[in-house]
Amino acid sequence: MTTTSHGPQPAADAPPPSLAPTPRGWAALRPLVLRIHFYAGMFVAPFLAVLCLTGLAYVFSPQLNDLAYGHELLVGPHSGTPRPLDEQIAAAVAAHPEGTVSSLAVPSDPDRTTGVVLAVPGLPPDIERTVYVDPYTADVRGTLDTWFDTPPLQTTLDALHRNLLLGDPGRIYSELAASWLPVLVLGGLALWIGKRRTRRKAAAILLPPLRARPGRARTMGWHGSIGVWLSIGLLFISATGLTWSQFAGARFQSVVVAVNGSTPKLAADPVPIGGGAPITAQAALDTARQTGLAGPLKITLSAQPTDPFQLAENASDWPVQRDAIALDPYTGRITETILWQDWPVMAKLTRIGILAHMGSLFGLFSQLALTAMALGLLSMLLWGYRMWWQRRPTRGRAALTALAPRGVARALPQPVAFALVLTAVAVAWLLPVFGVSLLLFLVADGVAGALARRRSTATVTS
């Protein structure tokens, strides 16, 4: 039997063809990180942009409240001392007898009105009617339907940021953006600092290329350097935002409960009905001030004859003030005390994180810092899209395929691939919306790859 050769044969003594060394470490992982960073940036960036804009509006809600509701929230020129709290309550009830007084919002700012909060039948859940009273004249200045003592404009901005005014279904948008933000930040840092960046001077990593000629390299330089400066803040914003989210927030609360880090609350145990008349609201306020409670106070009145007064600090800035006491409504005796210094560490960190996320922790400084962060992130998103446009698909070949072809995950060493799968599963459990969206990305990428292979096969056989 003979064989026929159809082409040049290598010499008998020719060395075997050399094989390219298998990438290891960061060189093996970089294409996968690049592909994930690209997909996340392309498809999650619009949600992040909306989150930035709505969050930016909410950060300045205190100033917007004063502009929209100045007549209700602020008092005019005044002198003398405030009228007794009970007189202010009586004025509110006389003007609005449709509700029952449930609590009081007592300001520490002498230029602000007292809020007398009424429970009114027929209002939506968690909505109450707040009557604003001039503390110096006991004149009613107006009413607003409030949500946890926040005026309607602030409530609307909060809902817009949280769920786009779509209720629980709309909360998925904000959770999707907050879940993917750490992936974008950490992946971007790895891509920017890794592979040849470690040998560059720190200035090349931290400072944008001011003198570079226009082009993709310059766009990437701004995108990367600004990302380094914003990375810690963005990770913080993502983590604190996820504590309120619908699905990841539930996971977070389960962890908080497991480590006994829940926010302590007054038990408000019933007290015996006294023989005399109950103490006045002003007397309860005076006791709280004498005890050391400072700043704006939330006073919860007795709904039943055996319910104690509850008085709690409600400051939203630094230093954090969250002490609370319960008073016997007949004797004025303190029956229970919760001090900020006794809060669990987890509860303290959660509260501080919430205040910082809202932009109130350090007042105007926090607002300006969050503004800079939001504008920086918006700029990075625009630079990301610009980089794609500057390397957009040409001649039928996607730019991403040229940089990071499909199948890069299969080329990873087995231990690395196994560790990545375990990490992805753990993160998906903590962040369910991230897990579902990641699965959708993988499925879409797989379908796109299958269609591309089918077209390629059809082209070759035709």
TORKOL-4160 file (C-alpha; in steps of 0.2 Angstrom, whole numbers, padded with zeros to 4 digits, m for minus):
462
<pt num="1" X="0000" Y="0000" Z="0000"/>
<pt num="2" X="0007" Y="0017" Z="m0005"/>
<pt num="3" X="0003" Y="0034" Z="0001"/>
<pt num="4" X="0003" Y="0050" Z="m0009"/>
<pt num="5" X="0009" Y="0067" Z="m0002"/>
<pt num="6" X="m0001" Y="0082" Z="m0007"/>
<pt num="7" X="0011" Y="0096" Z="0000"/>
<pt num="8" X="0028" Y="0099" Z="0006"/>
<pt num="9" X="0034" Y="0088" Z="0020"/>
<pt num="10" X="0045" Y="0094" Z="0034"/>
<pt num="11" X="0063" Y="0087" Z="0034"/>
<pt num="12" X="0066" Y="0072" Z="0045"/>
<pt num="13" X="0078" Y="0082" Z="0056"/>
<pt num="14" X="0067" Y="0097" Z="0057"/>
<pt num="15" X="0063" Y="0102" Z="0075"/>
<pt num="16" X="0045" Y="0101" Z="0081"/>
<pt num="17" X="0035" Y="0117" Z="0079"/>
<pt num="18" X="0036" Y="0128" Z="0095"/>
<pt num="19" X="0020" Y="0130" Z="0105"/>
<pt num="20" X="0016" Y="0147" Z="0113"/>
<pt num="21" X="0018" Y="0146" Z="0132"/>
<pt num="22" X="0002" Y="0145" Z="0142"/>
<pt num="23" X="m0002" Y="0162" Z="0150"/>
<pt num="24" X="m0002" Y="0162" Z="0169"/>
<pt num="25" X="m0007" Y="0173" Z="0183"/>
<pt num="26" X="m0014" Y="0190" Z="0178"/>
<pt num="27" X="m0010" Y="0187" Z="0159"/>
<pt num="28" X="m0022" Y="0172" Z="0159"/>
<pt num="29" X="m0035" Y="0182" Z="0169"/>
<pt num="30" X="m0034" Y="0198" Z="0161"/>
<pt num="31" X="m0044" Y="0194" Z="0145"/>
<pt num="32" X="m0059" Y="0188" Z="0156"/>
<pt num="33" X="m0058" Y="0203" Z="0167"/>
<pt num="34" X="m0058" Y="0214" Z="0151"/>
<pt num="35" X="m0073" Y="0205" Z="0143"/>
<pt num="36" X="m0083" Y="0207" Z="0159"/>
<pt num="37" X="m0078" Y="0225" Z="0162"/>
<pt num="38" X="m0084" Y="0229" Z="0144"/>
<pt num="39" X="m0101" Y="0220" Z="0145"/>
<pt num="40" X="m0104" Y="0228" Z="0162"/>
<pt num="41" X="m0099" Y="0245" Z="0156"/>
<pt num="42" X="m0110" Y="0244" Z="0141"/>
<pt num="43" X="m0126" Y="0237" Z="0148"/>
<pt num="44" X="m0126" Y="0243" Z="0166"/>
<pt num="45" X="m0119" Y="0261" Z="0163"/>
<pt num="46" X="m0136" Y="0268" Z="0159"/>
<pt num="47" X="m0143" Y="0262" Z="0175"/>
<pt num="48" X="m0128" Y="0270" Z="0184"/>
<pt num="49" X="m0131" Y="0286" Z="0175"/>
<pt num="50" X="m0149" Y="0287" Z="0181"/>
<pt num="51" X="m0143" Y="0282" Z="0199"/>
<pt num="52" X="m0131" Y="0297" Z="0199"/>
<pt num="53" X="m0143" Y="0310" Z="0193"/>
<pt num="54" X="m0157" Y="0305" Z="0204"/>
<pt num="55" X="m0145" Y="0303" Z="0219"/>
<pt num="56" X="m0138" Y="0320" Z="0215"/>
<pt num="57" X="m0155" Y="0328" Z="0216"/>
<pt num="58" X="m0159" Y="0319" Z="0232"/>
<pt num="59" X="m0143" Y="0325" Z="0241"/>
<pt num="60" X="m0149" Y="0343" Z="0240"/>
<pt num="61" X="m0166" Y="0339" Z="0245"/>
<pt num="62" X="m0164" Y="0349" Z="0262"/>
<pt num="63" X="m0161" Y="0365" Z="0252"/>
<pt num="64" X="m0175" Y="0360" Z="0239"/>
<pt num="65" X="m0187" Y="0358" Z="0254"/>
<pt num="66" X="m0184" Y="0375" Z="0260"/>
<pt num="67" X="m0187" Y="0382" Z="0243"/>
<pt num="68" X="m0203" Y="0373" Z="0240"/>
<pt num="69" X="m0210" Y="0373" Z="0258"/>
<pt num="70" X="m0202" Y="0388" Z="0266"/>
<pt num="71" X="m0218" Y="0395" Z="0273"/>
<pt num="72" X="m0222" Y="0378" Z="0282"/>
<pt num="73" X="m0204" Y="0374" Z="0287"/>
<pt num="74" X="m0197" Y="0391" Z="0292"/>
<pt num="75" X="m0203" Y="0404" Z="0304"/>
<pt num="76" X="m0202" Y="0423" Z="0300"/>
<pt num="77" X="m0193" Y="0436" Z="0311"/>
<pt num="78" X="m0196" Y="0432" Z="0329"/>
<pt num="79" X="m0191" Y="0436" Z="0347"/>
<pt num="80" X="m0194" Y="0429" Z="0364"/>
<pt num="81" X="m0195" Y="0411" Z="0370"/>
<pt num="82" X="m0205" Y="0397" Z="0362"/>
<pt num="83" X="m0223" Y="0394" Z="0368"/>
<pt num="84" X="m0226" Y="0378" Z="0378"/>
<pt num="85" X="m0226" Y="0363" Z="0367"/>
<pt num="86" X="m0244" Y="0358" Z="0373"/>
<pt num="87" X="m0251" Y="0375" Z="0367"/>
<pt num="88" X="m0243" Y="0372" Z="0350"/>
<pt num="89" X="m0251" Y="0355" Z="0349"/>
<pt num="90" X="m0268" Y="0362" Z="0354"/>
<pt num="91" X="m0267" Y="0375" Z="0340"/>
<pt num="92" X="m0263" Y="0361" Z="0327"/>
<pt num="93" X="m0277" Y="0350" Z="0333"/>
<pt num="94" X="m0289" Y="0365" Z="0333"/>
<pt num="95" X="m0285" Y="0369" Z="0315"/>
<pt num="96" X="m0285" Y="0350" Z="0309"/>
<pt num="97" X="m0296" Y="0340" Z="0320"/>
<pt num="98" X="m0297" Y="0326" Z="0307"/>
<pt num="99" X="m0282" Y="0316" Z="0314"/>
<pt num="100" X="m0275" Y="0310" Z="0331"/>
<pt num="101" X="m0258" Y="0317" Z="0337"/>
<pt num="102" X="m0245" Y="0303" Z="0336"/>
<pt num="103" X="m0229" Y="0312" Z="0337"/>
<pt num="104" X="m0219" Y="0328" Z="0337"/>
<pt num="105" X="m0204" Y="0334" Z="0327"/>
<pt num="106" X="m0196" Y="0347" Z="0339"/>
<pt num="107" X="m0182" Y="0356" Z="0330"/>
<pt num="108" X="m0166" Y="0362" Z="0337"/>
<pt num="109" X="m0164" Y="0376" Z="0325"/>
<pt num="110" X="m0173" Y="0392" Z="0332"/>
<pt num="111" X="m0178" Y="0397" Z="0314"/>
<pt num="112" X="m0189" Y="0381" Z="0311"/>
<pt num="113" X="m0207" Y="0376" Z="0315"/>
<pt num="114" X="m0213" Y="0363" Z="0326"/>
<pt num="115" X="m0220" Y="0348" Z="0317"/>
<pt num="116" X="m0236" Y="0340" Z="0325"/>
<pt num="117" X="m0239" Y="0324" Z="0316"/>
<pt num="118" X="m0256" Y="0317" Z="0315"/>
<pt num="119" X="m0262" Y="0300" Z="0310"/>
<pt num="120" X="m0277" Y="0303" Z="0298"/>
<pt num="121" X="m0288" Y="0289" Z="0292"/>
<pt num="122" X="m0288" Y="0286" Z="0273"/>
<pt num="123" X="m0270" Y="0291" Z="0270"/>
<pt num="124" X="m0259" Y="0278" Z="0261"/>
<pt num="125" X="m0248" Y="0267" Z="0272"/>
<pt num="126" X="m0234" Y="0276" Z="0281"/>
<pt num="127" X="m0241" Y="0293" Z="0276"/>
<pt num="128" X="m0245" Y="0305" Z="0290"/>
<pt num="129" X="m0251" Y="0323" Z="0290"/>
<pt num="130" X="m0239" Y="0335" Z="0298"/>
<pt num="131" X="m0245" Y="0352" Z="0304"/>
<pt num="132" X="m0232" Y="0365" Z="0305"/>
<pt num="133" X="m0233" Y="0377" Z="0320"/>
<pt num="134" X="m0224" Y="0393" Z="0323"/>
<pt num="135" X="m0216" Y="0390" Z="0340"/>
<pt num="136" X="m0216" Y="0408" Z="0345"/>
<pt num="137" X="m0234" Y="0412" Z="0341"/>
<pt num="138" X="m0242" Y="0395" Z="0341"/>
<pt num="139" X="m0249" Y="0400" Z="0324"/>
<pt num="140" X="m0252" Y="0386" Z="0311"/>
<pt num="141" X="m0241" Y="0389" Z="0296"/>
<pt num="142" X="m0247" Y="0375" Z="0285"/>
<pt num="143" X="m0249" Y="0356" Z="0283"/>
<pt num="144" X="m0240" Y="0343" Z="0272"/>
<pt num="145" X="m0243" Y="0324" Z="0270"/>
<pt num="146" X="m0226" Y="0317" Z="0275"/>
<pt num="147" X="m0217" Y="0300" Z="0274"/>
<pt num="148" X="m0207" Y="0297" Z="0290"/>
<pt num="149" X="m0207" Y="0316" Z="0293"/>
<pt num="150" X="m0200" Y="0320" Z="0276"/>
<pt num="151" X="m0210" Y="0333" Z="0265"/>
<pt num="152" X="m0217" Y="0327" Z="0248"/>
<pt num="153" X="m0203" Y="0333" Z="0237"/>
<pt num="154" X="m0190" Y="0324" Z="0247"/>
<pt num="155" X="m0201" Y="0308" Z="0247"/>
<pt num="156" X="m0203" Y="0309" Z="0228"/>
<pt num="157" X="m0184" Y="0312" Z="0226"/>
<pt num="158" X="m0181" Y="0297" Z="0237"/>
<pt num="159" X="m0193" Y="0286" Z="0227"/>
<pt num="160" X="m0186" Y="0292" Z="0211"/>
<pt num="161" X="m0168" Y="0287" Z="0216"/>
<pt num="162" X="m0174" Y="0271" Z="0224"/>
<pt num="163" X="m0186" Y="0264" Z="0212"/>
<pt num="164" X="m0190" Y="0277" Z="0198"/>
<pt num="165" X="m0207" Y="0279" Z="0205"/>
<pt num="166" X="m0212" Y="0262" Z="0200"/>
<pt num="167" X="m0213" Y="0254" Z="0218"/>
<pt num="168" X="m0205" Y="0237" Z="0222"/>
<pt num="169" X="m0202" Y="0232" Z="0204"/>
<pt num="170" X="m0193" Y="0248" Z="0200"/>
<pt num="171" X="m0180" Y="0244" Z="0214"/>
<pt num="172" X="m0172" Y="0231" Z="0203"/>
<pt num="173" X="m0164" Y="0245" Z="0193"/>
<pt num="174" X="m0155" Y="0253" Z="0208"/>
<pt num="175" X="m0150" Y="0236" Z="0215"/>
<pt num="176" X="m0143" Y="0231" Z="0198"/>
<pt num="177" X="m0132" Y="0246" Z="0196"/>
<pt num="178" X="m0126" Y="0245" Z="0214"/>
<pt num="179" X="m0122" Y="0227" Z="0213"/>
<pt num="180" X="m0112" Y="0229" Z="0197"/>
<pt num="181" X="m0103" Y="0245" Z="0202"/>
<pt num="182" X="m0090" Y="0235" Z="0213"/>
<pt num="183" X="m0087" Y="0224" Z="0198"/>
<pt num="184" X="m0084" Y="0238" Z="0187"/>
<pt num="185" X="m0073" Y="0247" Z="0200"/>
<pt num="186" X="m0062" Y="0233" Z="0205"/>
<pt num="187" X="m0061" Y="0226" Z="0187"/>
<pt num="188" X="m0056" Y="0243" Z="0180"/>
<pt num="189" X="m0043" Y="0245" Z="0194"/>
<pt num="190" X="m0035" Y="0229" Z="0189"/>
<pt num="191" X="m0035" Y="0233" Z="0171"/>
<pt num="192" X="m0028" Y="0250" Z="0174"/>
<pt num="193" X="m0014" Y="0245" Z="0186"/>
<pt num="194" X="m0010" Y="0228" Z="0180"/>
<pt num="195" X="0000" Y="0222" Z="0164"/>
<pt num="196" X="0014" Y="0235" Z="0161"/>
<pt num="197" X="0006" Y="0248" Z="0173"/>
<pt num="198" X="0016" Y="0241" Z="0188"/>
<pt num="199" X="0032" Y="0247" Z="0180"/>
<pt num="200" X="0026" Y="0265" Z="0177"/>
<pt num="201" X="0028" Y="0279" Z="0189"/>
<pt num="202" X="0013" Y="0283" Z="0201"/>
<pt num="203" X="0010" Y="0299" Z="0192"/>
<pt num="204" X="0005" Y="0289" Z="0176"/>
<pt num="205" X="m0008" Y="0280" Z="0186"/>
<pt num="206" X="m0015" Y="0294" Z="0196"/>
<pt num="207" X="m0014" Y="0309" Z="0185"/>
<pt num="208" X="m0024" Y="0311" Z="0168"/>
<pt num="209" X="m0013" Y="0313" Z="0152"/>
<pt num="210" X="m0015" Y="0332" Z="0151"/>
<pt num="211" X="m0003" Y="0333" Z="0136"/>
<pt num="212" X="m0008" Y="0318" Z="0127"/>
<pt num="213" X="m0014" Y="0320" Z="0109"/>
<pt num="214" X="m0033" Y="0317" Z="0106"/>
<pt num="215" X="m0037" Y="0298" Z="0104"/>
<pt num="216" X="m0041" Y="0282" Z="0113"/>
<pt num="217" X="m0026" Y="0282" Z="0124"/>
<pt num="218" X="m0030" Y="0300" Z="0130"/>
<pt num="219" X="m0048" Y="0295" Z="0134"/>
<pt num="220" X="m0042" Y="0279" Z="0143"/>
<pt num="221" X="m0030" Y="0289" Z="0153"/>
<pt num="222" X="m0044" Y="0300" Z="0159"/>
<pt num="223" X="m0055" Y="0286" Z="0162"/>
<pt num="224" X="m0042" Y="0276" Z="0172"/>
<pt num="225" X="m0035" Y="0290" Z="0182"/>
<pt num="226" X="m0051" Y="0297" Z="0188"/>
<pt num="227" X="m0057" Y="0279" Z="0192"/>
<pt num="228" X="m0042" Y="0277" Z="0204"/>
<pt num="229" X="m0047" Y="0293" Z="0213"/>
<pt num="230" X="m0065" Y="0288" Z="0215"/>
<pt num="231" X="m0063" Y="0270" Z="0218"/>
<pt num="232" X="m0064" Y="0270" Z="0237"/>
<pt num="233" X="m0079" Y="0282" Z="0237"/>
<pt num="234" X="m0089" Y="0272" Z="0224"/>
<pt num="235" X="m0086" Y="0256" Z="0233"/>
<pt num="236" X="m0093" Y="0264" Z="0249"/>
<pt num="237" X="m0108" Y="0271" Z="0240"/>
<pt num="238" X="m0112" Y="0254" Z="0233"/>
<pt num="239" X="m0110" Y="0245" Z="0249"/>
<pt num="240" X="m0121" Y="0257" Z="0259"/>
<pt num="241" X="m0134" Y="0258" Z="0245"/>
<pt num="242" X="m0135" Y="0239" Z="0244"/>
<pt num="243" X="m0140" Y="0238" Z="0263"/>
<pt num="244" X="m0157" Y="0246" Z="0258"/>
<pt num="245" X="m0160" Y="0236" Z="0242"/>
<pt num="246" X="m0174" Y="0224" Z="0240"/>
<pt num="247" X="m0164" Y="0207" Z="0239"/>
<pt num="248" X="m0146" Y="0211" Z="0244"/>
<pt num="249" X="m0153" Y="0221" Z="0258"/>
<pt num="250" X="m0163" Y="0206" Z="0265"/>
<pt num="251" X="m0146" Y="0196" Z="0265"/>
<pt num="252" X="m0138" Y="0210" Z="0274"/>
<pt num="253" X="m0151" Y="0211" Z="0287"/>
<pt num="254" X="m0149" Y="0192" Z="0290"/>
<pt num="255" X="m0131" Y="0194" Z="0293"/>
<pt num="256" X="m0134" Y="0209" Z="0305"/>
<pt num="257" X="m0146" Y="0199" Z="0315"/>
<pt num="258" X="m0134" Y="0184" Z="0316"/>
<pt num="259" X="m0120" Y="0195" Z="0323"/>
<pt num="260" X="m0132" Y="0204" Z="0335"/>
<pt num="261" X="m0129" Y="0221" Z="0326"/>
<pt num="262" X="m0147" Y="0227" Z="0324"/>
<pt num="263" X="m0152" Y="0245" Z="0329"/>
<pt num="264" X="m0158" Y="0245" Z="0347"/>
<pt num="265" X="m0175" Y="0251" Z="0350"/>
<pt num="266" X="m0185" Y="0256" Z="0366"/>
<pt num="267" X="m0196" Y="0242" Z="0372"/>
<pt num="268" X="m0208" Y="0255" Z="0379"/>
<pt num="269" X="m0215" Y="0242" Z="0391"/>
<pt num="270" X="m0233" Y="0247" Z="0398"/>
<pt num="271" X="m0233" Y="0257" Z="0414"/>
<pt num="272" X="m0246" Y="0257" Z="0428"/>
<pt num="273" X="m0260" Y="0270" Z="0426"/>
<pt num="274" X="m0257" Y="0283" Z="0439"/>
<pt num="275" X="m0269" Y="0292" Z="0450"/>
<pt num="276" X="m0266" Y="0309" Z="0444"/>
<pt num="277" X="m0266" Y="0318" Z="0427"/>
<pt num="278" X="m0253" Y="0313" Z="0414"/>
<pt num="279" X="m0238" Y="0325" Z="0413"/>
<pt num="280" X="m0238" Y="0338" Z="0399"/>
<pt num="281" X="m0228" Y="0336" Z="0383"/>
<pt num="282" X="m0218" Y="0351" Z="0388"/>
<pt num="283" X="m0213" Y="0343" Z="0404"/>
<pt num="284" X="m0207" Y="0327" Z="0394"/>
<pt num="285" X="m0197" Y="0338" Z="0383"/>
<pt num="286" X="m0189" Y="0347" Z="0398"/>
<pt num="287" X="m0185" Y="0331" Z="0406"/>
<pt num="288" X="m0176" Y="0325" Z="0390"/>
<pt num="289" X="m0166" Y="0341" Z="0388"/>
<pt num="290" X="m0161" Y="0340" Z="0407"/>
<pt num="291" X="m0156" Y="0322" Z="0404"/>
<pt num="292" X="m0144" Y="0327" Z="0390"/>
<pt num="293" X="m0154" Y="0324" Z="0374"/>
<pt num="294" X="m0148" Y="0337" Z="0361"/>
<pt num="295" X="m0152" Y="0342" Z="0344"/>
<pt num="296" X="m0169" Y="0339" Z="0335"/>
<pt num="297" X="m0180" Y="0327" Z="0344"/>
<pt num="298" X="m0194" Y="0314" Z="0339"/>
<pt num="299" X="m0207" Y="0313" Z="0353"/>
<pt num="300" X="m0219" Y="0299" Z="0352"/>
<pt num="301" X="m0234" Y="0302" Z="0362"/>
<pt num="302" X="m0244" Y="0289" Z="0372"/>
<pt num="303" X="m0257" Y="0281" Z="0361"/>
<pt num="304" X="m0264" Y="0271" Z="0376"/>
<pt num="305" X="m0265" Y="0276" Z="0395"/>
<pt num="306" X="m0252" Y="0263" Z="0399"/>
<pt num="307" X="m0240" Y="0269" Z="0385"/>
<pt num="308" X="m0224" Y="0279" Z="0390"/>
<pt num="309" X="m0218" Y="0294" Z="0381"/>
<pt num="310" X="m0203" Y="0290" Z="0369"/>
<pt num="311" X="m0191" Y="0304" Z="0366"/>
<pt num="312" X="m0176" Y="0301" Z="0354"/>
<pt num="313" X="m0162" Y="0311" Z="0346"/>
<pt num="314" X="m0164" Y="0313" Z="0327"/>
<pt num="315" X="m0149" Y="0322" Z="0321"/>
<pt num="316" X="m0143" Y="0318" Z="0304"/>
<pt num="317" X="m0126" Y="0326" Z="0305"/>
<pt num="318" X="m0110" Y="0324" Z="0315"/>
<pt num="319" X="m0107" Y="0320" Z="0329"/>
<pt num="320" X="m0120" Y="0306" Z="0328"/>
<pt num="321" X="m0134" Y="0309" Z="0341"/>
<pt num="322" X="m0146" Y="0294" Z="0344"/>
<pt num="323" X="m0149" Y="0293" Z="0362"/>
<pt num="324" X="m0167" Y="0289" Z="0367"/>
<pt num="325" X="m0177" Y="0288" Z="0383"/>
<pt num="326" X="m0194" Y="0282" Z="0389"/>
<pt num="327" X="m0204" Y="0292" Z="0402"/>
<pt num="328" X="m0218" Y="0286" Z="0414"/>
<pt num="329" X="m0233" Y="0298" Z="0407"/>
<pt num="330" X="m0239" Y="0300" Z="0425"/>
<pt num="331" X="m0223" Y="0303" Z="0435"/>
<pt num="332" X="m0211" Y="0309" Z="0422"/>
<pt num="333" X="m0199" Y="0295" Z="0428"/>
<pt num="334" X="m0186" Y="0288" Z="0416"/>
<pt num="335" X="m0191" Y="0270" Z="0413"/>
<pt num="336" X="m0179" Y="0265" Z="0400"/>
<pt num="337" X="m0163" Y="0273" Z="0392"/>
<pt num="338" X="m0153" Y="0268" Z="0376"/>
<pt num="339" X="m0137" Y="0278" Z="0373"/>
<pt num="340" X="m0128" Y="0279" Z="0356"/>
<pt num="341" X="m0112" Y="0273" Z="0365"/>
<pt num="342" X="m0121" Y="0257" Z="0369"/>
<pt num="343" X="m0126" Y="0253" Z="0351"/>
<pt num="344" X="m0118" Y="0238" Z="0343"/>
<pt num="345" X="m0103" Y="0242" Z="0332"/>
<pt num="346" X="m0113" Y="0235" Z="0317"/>
<pt num="347" X="m0128" Y="0246" Z="0320"/>
<pt num="348" X="m0116" Y="0261" Z="0322"/>
<pt num="349" X="m0107" Y="0258" Z="0306"/>
<pt num="350" X="m0124" Y="0255" Z="0297"/>
<pt num="351" X="m0131" Y="0272" Z="0304"/>
<pt num="352" X="m0115" Y="0282" Z="0299"/>
<pt num="353" X="m0115" Y="0274" Z="0282"/>
<pt num="354" X="m0133" Y="0278" Z="0279"/>
<pt num="355" X="m0130" Y="0297" Z="0284"/>
<pt num="356" X="m0115" Y="0298" Z="0273"/>
<pt num="357" X="m0124" Y="0290" Z="0258"/>
<pt num="358" X="m0138" Y="0303" Z="0260"/>
<pt num="359" X="m0125" Y="0317" Z="0261"/>
<pt num="360" X="m0130" Y="0324" Z="0278"/>
<pt num="361" X="m0116" Y="0317" Z="0289"/>
<pt num="362" X="m0105" Y="0332" Z="0287"/>
<pt num="363" X="m0117" Y="0344" Z="0280"/>
<pt num="364" X="m0112" Y="0354" Z="0265"/>
<pt num="365" X="m0095" Y="0346" Z="0264"/>
<pt num="366" X="m0104" Y="0329" Z="0261"/>
<pt num="367" X="m0115" Y="0336" Z="0248"/>
<pt num="368" X="m0101" Y="0343" Z="0238"/>
<pt num="369" X="m0091" Y="0327" Z="0240"/>
<pt num="370" X="m0105" Y="0317" Z="0233"/>
<pt num="371" X="m0108" Y="0329" Z="0219"/>
<pt num="372" X="m0090" Y="0328" Z="0214"/>
<pt num="373" X="m0091" Y="0309" Z="0215"/>
<pt num="374" X="m0107" Y="0308" Z="0204"/>
<pt num="375" X="m0100" Y="0320" Z="0191"/>
<pt num="376" X="m0084" Y="0310" Z="0191"/>
<pt num="377" X="m0094" Y="0294" Z="0188"/>
<pt num="378" X="m0104" Y="0301" Z="0174"/>
<pt num="379" X="m0088" Y="0307" Z="0166"/>
<pt num="380" X="m0081" Y="0290" Z="0167"/>
<pt num="381" X="m0096" Y="0282" Z="0159"/>
<pt num="382" X="m0095" Y="0294" Z="0145"/>
<pt num="383" X="m0077" Y="0291" Z="0143"/>
<pt num="384" X="m0081" Y="0272" Z="0143"/>
<pt num="385" X="m0093" Y="0274" Z="0128"/>
<pt num="386" X="m0081" Y="0285" Z="0119"/>
<pt num="387" X="m0067" Y="0272" Z="0120"/>
<pt num="388" X="m0079" Y="0260" Z="0113"/>
<pt num="389" X="m0083" Y="0272" Z="0099"/>
<pt num="390" X="m0065" Y="0275" Z="0095"/>
<pt num="391" X="m0062" Y="0257" Z="0094"/>
<pt num="392" X="m0079" Y="0253" Z="0087"/>
<pt num="393" X="m0082" Y="0237" Z="0076"/>
<pt num="394" X="m0075" Y="0239" Z="0059"/>
<pt num="395" X="m0075" Y="0227" Z="0044"/>
<pt num="396" X="m0087" Y="0215" Z="0053"/>
<pt num="397" X="m0076" Y="0212" Z="0067"/>
<pt num="398" X="m0080" Y="0218" Z="0085"/>
<pt num="399" X="m0067" Y="0227" Z="0094"/>
<pt num="400" X="m0070" Y="0217" Z="0110"/>
<pt num="401" X="m0067" Y="0200" Z="0100"/>
<pt num="402" X="m0050" Y="0207" Z="0095"/>
<pt num="403" X="m0046" Y="0211" Z="0113"/>
<pt num="404" X="m0053" Y="0197" Z="0122"/>
<pt num="405" X="m0060" Y="0183" Z="0111"/>
<pt num="406" X="m0074" Y="0171" Z="0117"/>
<pt num="407" X="m0069" Y="0156" Z="0127"/>
<pt num="408" X="m0056" Y="0165" Z="0138"/>
<pt num="409" X="m0063" Y="0157" Z="0153"/>
<pt num="410" X="m0060" Y="0139" Z="0146"/>
<pt num="411" X="m0042" Y="0144" Z="0144"/>
<pt num="412" X="m0039" Y="0148" Z="0163"/>
<pt num="413" X="m0030" Y="0135" Z="0174"/>
<pt num="414" X="m0042" Y="0124" Z="0182"/>
<pt num="415" X="m0038" Y="0130" Z="0200"/>
<pt num="416" X="m0041" Y="0148" Z="0195"/>
<pt num="417" X="m0057" Y="0144" Z="0185"/>
<pt num="418" X="m0063" Y="0134" Z="0200"/>
<pt num="419" X="m0060" Y="0148" Z="0212"/>
<pt num="420" X="m0069" Y="0160" Z="0201"/>
<pt num="421" X="m0084" Y="0149" Z="0200"/>
<pt num="422" X="m0085" Y="0148" Z="0219"/>
<pt num="423" X="m0082" Y="0167" Z="0221"/>
<pt num="424" X="m0096" Y="0170" Z="0208"/>
<pt num="425" X="m0108" Y="0158" Z="0217"/>
<pt num="426" X="m0105" Y="0166" Z="0234"/>
<pt num="427" X="m0107" Y="0184" Z="0227"/>
<pt num="428" X="m0122" Y="0179" Z="0218"/>
<pt num="429" X="m0130" Y="0173" Z="0234"/>
<pt num="430" X="m0126" Y="0189" Z="0243"/>
<pt num="431" X="m0131" Y="0199" Z="0228"/>
<pt num="432" X="m0145" Y="0190" Z="0219"/>
<pt num="433" X="m0149" Y="0203" Z="0206"/>
<pt num="434" X="m0130" Y="0203" Z="0201"/>
<pt num="435" X="m0131" Y="0184" Z="0200"/>
<pt num="436" X="m0146" Y="0184" Z="0189"/>
<pt num="437" X="m0139" Y="0197" Z="0177"/>
<pt num="438" X="m0122" Y="0189" Z="0176"/>
<pt num="439" X="m0131" Y="0173" Z="0171"/>
<pt num="440" X="m0140" Y="0182" Z="0158"/>
<pt num="441" X="m0124" Y="0190" Z="0151"/>
<pt num="442" X="m0116" Y="0173" Z="0150"/>
<pt num="443" X="m0131" Y="0166" Z="0141"/>
<pt num="444" X="m0132" Y="0180" Z="0129"/>
<pt num="445" X="m0113" Y="0179" Z="0125"/>
<pt num="446" X="m0115" Y="0161" Z="0122"/>
<pt num="447" X="m0129" Y="0163" Z="0110"/>
<pt num="448" X="m0120" Y="0177" Z="0101"/>
<pt num="449" X="m0105" Y="0165" Z="0100"/>
<pt num="450" X="m0115" Y="0151" Z="0093"/>
<pt num="451" X="m0123" Y="0162" Z="0080"/>
<pt num="452" X="m0106" Y="0169" Z="0075"/>
<pt num="453" X="m0099" Y="0151" Z="0073"/>
<pt num="454" X="m0114" Y="0146" Z="0063"/>
<pt num="455" X="m0112" Y="0161" Z="0051"/>
<pt num="456" X="m0094" Y="0157" Z="0050"/>
<pt num="457" X="m0097" Y="0139" Z="0045"/>
<pt num="458" X="m0110" Y="0144" Z="0033"/>
<pt num="459" X="m0098" Y="0156" Z="0024"/>
<pt num="460" X="m0084" Y="0143" Z="0023"/>
<pt num="461" X="m0096" Y="0129" Z="0016"/>
<pt num="462" X="m0104" Y="0141" Z="0003"/>
